[in-house]
Amino acid sequence: MKLFLSAGEPSGDLHGSNLIRSIRAAQPDAQITAFGGERIRAAGAQLLYPLANFAVMGIKNVVRELPTFFHIGDLGIRHIRTQKPDAVVMIDYPGFHLALAKRIRDFGVPTYFFVPPQIWAWRQGRVRTVRKCFTGVLTALPFEDDWYRARGVKTHYIGHPYFDELAQQQLDPGFMAQERARPGVRVAILPGSRNSEVAVNAAMMLAAAQKVHAARPDARFLVAAFNSRQADAVRAILPPGLPVEVCVGRTPEIIELAEACIAVSGSVSLELMYRAKPTVVVYRVGPVASWVLYQIIKARYMSLVNLLLNEELFPEFATSRDKSSEIAEHILGWLNDPSRRAAVVDRLVELRSRAAVPGACDRAAAFLLGASQGGQTRRAA
């Protein structure tokens, strides 16, 4: 099998690497070329461009980087046209991938979304491009599968590949023991994996932490940074006297250690569900962006946990205003009332038993290998 895979964000690099390993386990001689990051390279793909290291958010930033995006797209076009892979697999990152799919539509190469973009939440008109330009979508969430199928898109439901990663995670016993030996209750702060997310969300999260600490002096705060640049950015704005540790590459451990969490919206919600951690979900945007999002967002909730439950178990704050007082109020409610916290934990455990089923990457690999041998897009039984 010859495969071209494209991932434009750290999460896509993670899911893509696990998919590659599943494909190679079934077909060791598979030839895989990719846009991605170091995880995808380490999994055995030939990296055509490190697109996962080039995650860009915000209209101004995207416009500024358009020449680079066109250059990367041209690299992909030339590879697909000349090498004629058996399949092209794209992971989320809709702006770039929908444009690329339009350009390769007439090449006759089967093209699939793996972990598709959440266009059911906003910019739903993009589904027309998915229907025209993609052979099928490997859906990750039950309601997502129903949504795409209702709009004429061929799907194959595999479940969310994040649960593959979570099932394999090994927590660092030394770090866990060191942190557990320290007194106090721990609150996790998860400001996101993108530099731009950290820049806009960290200050409000830390302001909420200050308010929690004022009411609970025994509270300690662990900040999960994706890289050293983000860690330095958080350290530069730490309030004096607040007991905070900023750690790079310790997200699983920090979540496991926490009594409660403050997190940005994103796939980390699934890890918070998996580890049954009561969480306040935040996403700060500017006033204009806040108004625009209010007009175009169609989903009732932004957290995947709330969407799966169809109710607000995780309090949500998508706002241009300072909501640190409200965030702190929820965290203190869980810290001060064990029964209230336990009720949330019980709901998360129940949801985990239904939704957190590993094996998505193996199912995706089996489907892609079957399709490359003459199979057709179909829904899992």
Disulfide bonds with the S-S distance in Angstrom:
none
